[in-house]
Amino acid sequence: MTRILVDPGSGVAPWRQVRDQLVHLIRTGELPVGAQLPSIRQLANDLGLSNGTVARVYRELETAGLLHTARRNGTVVAAVPRPDPGAATALAEAAAEFVRVAQDLGVQQQDAVQAVLRAYQDGRVRVSGT
């Protein structure tokens, strides 16, 4: 499994960081349907978190239908998350704010677009829960 990282200084609760990263890995196919996840105890140990924190993440993702836990098979990816219907609106609002800032700075359109592309390529885009 791709490495999950928890940043204690990020201001985001550790359970939320783990949840968001798992959703991202599932959405991008890095964790395909049927992929087995580590046990709660193993992932908690690897991340330096309590078992309860990881159990909360697994429970939430199981309730959302993304994971399935069976005693014999452990926890596996059950489905790819559906797109968030509010994501388009949130993205449009963020884009409008970005354009406003770019224009206030006097940045040309092509330079603003290049800045976004560089941010994606450099991996400076934070993973969200959507």
Disulfide bonds with the S-S distance in Angstrom:
none
